[in-house]
Amino acid sequence: MSQLNKQNQLSPLTDTPRFKAVLLGEGGVGKSSLFLRIKDNVFGETLQPTIGIESCSKSLYVGGEKVLFQIWDTSGVEKFQSLTRSYYRNTQVVLLVYSVQDSTSLQLLTRWIKDADDHAPNAMRFLIGNKCDLEKSLSDQSVNNFAAMHECVNVFSTSAKTGEGIDRALVKITEKLLNSYQGPFMMESPFLCDSTETYEDSISLTKSNKNSGKKDKSCCF
């Protein structure tokens, strides 16, 4: 991850680590539901598709260390894709979201990976299999193969409906970031829409010392 260190040459804004993550994927995979679960810890049965950009800030406490995580929800509708490209600036994390019950949604992530390659080439990639409360149509092996092919750091299973797996994913992602970036930090993007409301909340997560700093042998959880 030597390319990641290039972004650390910026002047520091704060000693508190700040990271920006963007949710990418096709419409209908549950990105906005994941966003709402992280933001307000609720599930909306009748969410309308996101048009444009929404963002929220979440303070994570991992092993007693505070990390500010800014999460951006981008529209999966193709005609709005060009609108989102300027918002990749200062992104450290790309969250590639697919639905575990829709194999097509996994394959269609390749277009978003291409977009991330063009606009956030140094960002860490994580593969998120959402809707794990439903029956899977994809084998773990096929998902792992896709993740390896596209250099995803980890694969996570989540359910925006029940909240399953989301906190685990956040703490693992944060651990990877803290192991890869060394302070001082200047990670918060200056790009915000006038219509974007930034929400800050706190959750306390316990950092696991097991295999800390080592690459996971298996990417499924």
N, C-alpha and C positions, 0 to 999 in steps of 0.2 A: 504493500500500500504506500509506496514511496511517493506517488503522485499526490496523495492526500496531504502530505506535509507541506506542499507548496502553499496551501491556503493559510497555514499558520504563520506566514511571514508578514501578515498584516499587523498593524498596530492594535494593541489590545483596547477593547471597550470596557472590559470587566474581568475580574478574576473568576466569576461564576461561569462555568461552561455553558455556552448557548449553541444549540444545534437546530437546524431547519430541516424538516422532512416534508416531502410531497407525496401525496397519495395518487397513484396512477393506475389506470385500468379502464376497461370498457364500462359503459353504462349498465346498471343493473346488477353489478357484482357486490354492491353494498359499501362502496367507499364512503358515501355520505352518512350511512348508518354507523360505520366504524368511527367516523369523525364525531358524530353526535354522541356516541357511547363514550368516547374519550373526553369530549368537551363537557357534557352534562350528566354522564352516566345514565342515559335514558335510551330507549329504543322507539323510533317512530315507525309505526306500521305503514303509514301512507306518505312517506317522504316524496317530495317532488324532485326530479333530477336537478342536480346542481348546475347552474348556469354561471360561468365565470369562476370566481375564486372566493373561498371562505378560509379564514385561518383562526386558530386558537393557540394560546400558550399554556403549557402544562408544566408546573414545577414538579420534578421528580426528585425524590430523596433516595439515593442508592447507596447503601452502606454508610449513611450519615452525610453523604456529600450531595449538595444541591446541584441539580442540572436543570436548566431552562430549555424546554423542548417546544419548538414552534412547529405546528402541523398545519399544512395547507391542503385543502380539498379542491382538486381540479376537476373540471367537467370531463366526463368520458364521452360526451357527444362529439363526433368527428368535426362538425362544422365550427365548434368552439375551440378546437385544439390549438389553432394559431394564437388565440387569445391568451393561452396559458404559458407560452414559451418564455416571455420575459420574466416570469415568476420563478424560473429555475435558478436565478442568481443567488449565490451563496448557499446553495443546497448541499448538505452533507449526507442526506439519507433519501434514497428513493424507495418507497414502499409500493411494490408491484402487487396489486390486488386482483385475485381471480375468485370465481365461485367454485367450490369443490364439487358442485352438482352439474357444472357446465364445462365440459372439456374444451369447448371452443373458446371460452373466455381466457383459458391459459394460453392457447396458441396465439390469440390476438394480442397478447402482451408484447409480442415481438415489435409491433409498431411503436409502442410506448418505450420500449428499451432503445429502439433507434433514436427516438426523440431525446431520451436521457443521455445517450451517447453524444448527441450533438450539443446539448445544452448544459449537462451536468456530468461530464466524463469522469470526474474524480470522486463522485458521490458513491457511498456504499449502497449496495442493493440488497433488499430483503424481499423474499417472496411470501405473500400473505394469502393463505387459502381460507377465504371467508365462508360463512354459512356452514360451519362444521357441525351444527345441530341437525343438518339434513343429511340424507344418504349421499355418499361420495360416488362420483362417476369416474374418478381417476385413481389409478394405483399410486402408492407411495413411490414406487420405482420410477414411474413416468414423470412425476413431479420432481423427484431428486435429479433425474437426468436433465430436465429443463433448467433447473436451478444451476447445475454444474456447467451446462453449456453457456449460460448467460452470466456466469460469475456472480451469482447471488451468495451472500455470506451465510445466510440461514433461511430455512423455511419454517413458517409458523402456521398453525391452524387456529382460527379464531371464529367466534360467533358474535356478531354485533347484536343479535337478538338476546342472547343470554349473558353476554359479557365474557364467555369462556375464552381463555388463552390470551386476552388482550394485555393484561398486566404483565404476564410472563413475557410476552413479546417485547413490551416496552422496556422492561428491565434488562433483557438480554441485548437488545439493540443499544441501550445506554452503556452497558458494560463494554461492548465492542467499540463504541465511539470513544469512551474514556481511555481505552487501551491503545487507540489509534491516533488520537489527537493529544498533543501535549500543550498545556497552557503556555503563555497567556492566550485568551480566546477572544475572537471577534467573529461571531458566528450568526448574528441576527441580521436578516435581510432588511435593507432600508425600503424595499418595495412593498407598499401596502395600497390596496384600493381604497378610495374614499368611502366606499360602501361596506368595507370590511370592518366588522367589530371584533376586536381582540379580547378573548376571554382567558383569564388566568385562574387556575385552580391548583390544588396540591394533592398529591397522593403519596403515601409513604410505601416504598418498596424495599425489600430486604435483599441486599446483594449477596449472591452465593460466591464463596471462595473456591468452589470446586472447579478445577480446570481453568482457573482464571488466567487470561492472557494466552491460552492455547486455542488453536483452531479445533472446532468440533469435528469429530470423525463422521458423525451423522448429522444431516442438516434438518431432519424432521423432528418435531416435538409433539 
